[in-house]
Amino acid sequence: MKNPQLRLVAALLFPIVVLATNTWMYQQQRSAGETFKFPIEGFDPRDLLSGHYLFYKVDYGVPSANACPTSDIAAALCLRPEKRVYPADERPANCEIYVQGECDANSIFTAGLNRFYIPQGYASQLEAKIADKKGEIEVSIDKRGNAAILDLLIDGKSWKETLQDE
């Protein structure tokens, strides 16, 4: 590559190709996974470094006896046949569908599904709905335990539909 113009073109195209590939892979994960709904609660409307996000706590419905075995470990939340959190390297073979995550310092399972981007103008309306425990997230989980949020649901409907109806 002695031609400087060819180097410039390659340097400009490389990030575009990487971004397009990453976007395509994320979309494939969203469309190929099985859909689950989890109730959410709590709200914090501002994260100045990341834009405007709805922050919440996800209720995975794990009985306390099956929760994190210890803190600060990589973990897997088995959703079927039994809801149970295992250390990531000890997930049983009969676990049909699971979510990769971790047990935090408080021994609470987290999977990075605790925020959803919303336009600033809808923050106060959604805050009230989530505070009334009417919120859920719809999540796509693929065979490798990767999860992606599909939508924020209020009373079983997409948040956009809910706000349009008002």
C-alpha positions, 0 to 999 in steps of 0.5 A: 500500500504505497499509494497514500490515497488507497491508504486514506480510502482504507482508513475511512472504509474500515470503521464503516465496515466494522460498524455495519457488521456490528449493527448487523450482528446485533440485529441478528441476535435480536431477531433470532432469539426467544422472547421473554418479558420481565417486570421492572421497577425504579427510575432514574431519568438522567445519565449525563455521560450516556444521554437520556436513559430510563434506569430500572431494576429487572425482576427475573423472578428467581426464588431467593433460594436459587439466587446468586450463590456468591458475589462478584462472579460471572454467572448464568441465569437459567430460565428453563427448566428451572429459574436458578443462578449458577456460576458461569462455568457451572451451568448445567447441560440441561439448562435450555435457555439462559442469560449471561451476566454476573452476581454483583457485590450484593449478590444480585444477578445483573445482565446489563438490561437495566437501562432503556433510551428514551427521548427527554420529553417523555421522561416524566410520563414514563417515570410515573408509569414505572413507579406504578409498577406497570413496566416490563421489558421485552428481551430477546435471548439467543442460544448463547445466552446473549440478551437484547432489549426489544421494547419497553412495555407499559401495561403490556403495550409498547411505551410509544403506543401507551403515550400516543393513547394518552 
